[in-house]
Amino acid sequence: MSKPQIAFLGLGLMGSGMAARLLAAQFPVTVYNRNPEKTKPLAGLGARVAPTPRAAAEGADVILSMLADDNASRSLWLGPDGALAAAAPGTLCIECSTVTVRWVQELAAAVAARCSLFLDTPVTGSKTHAAAGELSFLVGGSTEALEKARPVLTAMSKSITHLGPAGSGALLKLINNFLCGVQVASLAEALAMIEHSDLNRDTALGVLTNGAPGSPLIKTVAGRMTVPDYTPNFLLRLMAKDLTYALEEGAHRSVPLTTAAAALSEFQTAIRAGHGEQDIAAVIEPLRKL
């Protein structure tokens, strides 16, 4: 049985690794990226490059997107030359980006109007997990759509969790990322406090990372902060975006995410200091300069 034709939209830190995993699994893949330079490595691996999202989606059985935010997703799906215009009835449309629940539900309705199938499948994991095919997919949508998507998602992941109807994946991803953002901001404050004291930094940090606070995220980001190494694994500006979306969703559900608001303030300060295109670990730098 031949493998489905895939259109992949968005080749950033995560999307490029995901598309490469699909090519490694012998799926026929057409890619589109707003900056065409980023398509060259994928073309070298055998991907066909399309000039527009619509051209990428023509003839595709599965369309996936991995984009920065609501605006980028809306533009590539519904904008002029958007992918959805080329989606034939029965096409499986998969939104992997971290976006708002509101936008996911709007996109799901637009896909349904074309008699196509939809899943929201945001991921947990970083650039390295994407490249290794070790992402975890948080899935919202029908069982029928998930079973059709499973071979494609499996090629990029270590786990697939079905959470409920469309929007469920998006909601849990925002909850996941706001918790991550709070941890990283707290770590930055804790490490800055250590560095502004007479404590031995390595000894004190060892106590924290090997004790109760030492989640896998804390251990990883602490290492980057101390080197320091801000090579992007998760862009700092995108964490600020995710915290903003989580705060909006919390307000919609009458849950004031006060810790998310405090963390967002730290990330916004780092963005103003010029660290937006660096890894989330760079959130500590403004605190170091106090």
N, C-alpha and C positions, 0 to 999 in steps of 0.2 A: 504494500500500500504506500503510495507516494506521500511525502510529508507536505503539510500545508504551506502555501506561500505566505510569507510574513512581511509586513511593512513595519519598520521600526522608526519612530519619530523622536529625535532628541538624543544627542550623543555627548552629553556632559560627562562628569566624573562617573556617574552610575550607568547611564545609558550605553556608553561605549563598551564597558565591560559586559553588560547584559547582551548586547547585540553580538559581541565576539563569542559568547558562550553558545548562542543559537547557531552561529556559523560553524562552530566546532562540533555541534551536534548534527551537522549536515542539513539544517533547515535552509531552504532558499530564502534569502533575506534581501529586501530592498530598504535602503536607509535614506533618511532626510534629516538635515540639520541646517539651521539658519546660517551658521558659519560653515561654508562648504569645506574649509580646511580640515575640519574634524571628521569628515567622511573618508579622507584618504587612507588612514590605517585600516578602516573596515573594507574599503574597496580592495586593498592589498590582500585581505583575507578571503575575498570572493564575493563581497556584497555588491549588488547593483546600486548605483547612486541615482536618486531622483531629484529633479529641480524644484519640486513643490510637494507639500503633503498630499495633495490630490493625486499627483502623478505616482507617488510612492504607494498609495492605497489602491490604485487601479489594478484589478485582478487579484488582490490579496484575499486570502481566506481569514487571516488574523491581522489586525492592526493594533500595535502597541505604542504607547507614548510614555516617555520619561522626561518630564519637563520641570521647569523651576517653580512655577506658581500658576494660579488660576488664569491670569492674563495670557501667559504663554500657551497654556493648554487650550483655552478658548480659541485663540488665534489659529492654532494648528488643526483643531478639529472643525471649527465652524466658520473660520474666516474665509476671505476670498481665496480660492484654491485650497480650501480645507479638506482634510482627509475624509470627512463624513460624506461629502458630496459624491465620492467615488465608491462608497461602501454599498455593495449589492445586498439584497435581502439574504439573511443567513450569515453574513459576515460577523465574525466575533471581534468586538471592539474592547480593548483592555486599556484602562488608564492606570498606570503604575506610579504616577507622580504623587507627591504629598500636596494635596490641595484641600479646599474646603468641602465639607459635606454638602453645602448648598450647591456648589458647582457640580459635584459628582451627580447629584440627583437631577440637575438640569441636563447634564450630558446624557445620563441614562434615558431620560425622556426623549431626547433628540434621536438617540440611537434606536429606541423602540419605535419611533415614528417611521423609521426606514425599514422596519421589520427585521432588524438585526439584533444580535445578542450583545450584552454588555456586562463587564465586570470592573469593579474598582479593586486594584490589587497593589496598594502601596507596599513597600518593602521595609524591613529592618535589616541593618547591615551597612557597611561602608563601601568605599571604592574597592578595597581589597577583597571584600566578600563578593562584590559584583564580578570582579575579574576571575575569581575562583569558582563561581557558580554555587556560592554558599549563602545566598540571600534567604530570608524568610518572608513569604508572601502572606499578607493579611487581606482576606478576600471577602468582598461584598458582591452579592448577585445570586442568580439562580443556580441550583445544582446542575441543571442541564448545561449552562454556559461554563461552569467550572469543569465539568467532565470533558467538555470539548477542548478546554484550555489546558488541561492538566499536563499533557506531554510537552507543551511549549513551556509552561511554568517550571516543570521538573528539570528541564535542561539548564535553568538558571538558579536553582534553589536547593536548600537542604530541607525546607519544610514549607507546607502550604496549609494554612488554617482558614477554614470557611466559617465566617462570623455571623452571616445573616444576609439580609437583602442589600441592594445597592446603597452605598453610603456607610455601611458597617466597617469596611476596611479603612475608609478615610477617617472615620471617627476614632477608631482605636489607634491609628497612626499618629493623629494629633495628640492623643493622650500619651502615647509612648514618647513622642519627641519633646513634649513639654516636661515630662519627668527627666529626660536626658538633659535638657537645657538647664533645668534647675540644679541638677547634680554638677554640671560643668561650671556653672556660675558660682555655686557654693565652693567647689574645689578651688577656683581661682581666688576667691576671697580668703579661704583657709591657707593656701600656699603663700599668698601675699602677706598674710599675718605672720606666718612663720618666717618669711624672709625679712620682715621688718622687726624681728626680735633677735635675741641671742641664742635661740635654739639652733642646733645643728640641723640643717634642712633635710639631709638624707635620712638621718635617724628619725626625725619627726614625721617625715612623709612615709617612711617605712611602717611606723606605728599605724598611721591612718589607712594606708593601702592594704595592709595585712590584717587589719581589724575589721570591726563591723561596718565602717563606711566604705570598705574597699570593694565596691562592685567592679565587674570587668571594665565598665566604661571609665570609672575613676582611675583604675590602674593604668589603662591605656593612655588616657589624656594626661595624667600626671607625668608620665614619661615624656610626652611631647612638650609639656610646659617646662620641664626642668632642663631639657637639652640646650635651648629650645629648638623645636622643629615644627614649623607651621605649614609644611607642605600639605595642601588640601586633601583631606579624606572626607571631610564634611565641611562645606563652605560656611564660614561664620555668618554671612549675611542671610543664608538660607535658614539657619537656626533661628535668627531673628524673625524671619517670615513665618516659620512654623509656630513660634511662640505667639505671634500676633494672631494667627488663625485659631490657635487653641483658645486664646482669650476671648475671641469673638464667639466661638462655639460654646464656651463656658457661659458667657453672658446670655446667649440664646437659651440655655438650659437652666438659667438662674443659679449658676455655680460660679462664684467669684474666685478665679484662680489667682490668688494674691501672690503665691510664690512664683508663678509664671510671670506675673507683672514685674516682680523684683528682678528676676533673671533677665527679662527682656531689656530692662534698663541697663544692665551690665553689657549686654551684647550691642545695644545701640551706642553706648559710649565707645566701645571698641570699633564700631563702624565709623563713627565720627573721627576716631584717631587713625583711620586708614587701614584697618585690619579686615575689612569686609570680604576680601577675596582670599584670605588665608584660612587655615583650619580653625575650627572652634576653639582649639587650645589657646589661640592668640587672645582670647577674652581676658587673660590675665595681664596683658601688657599695660593697659592704662592704670591698673592697680599697682604695678611695679613702679610706676613713675610718680605716684602720689608723694 
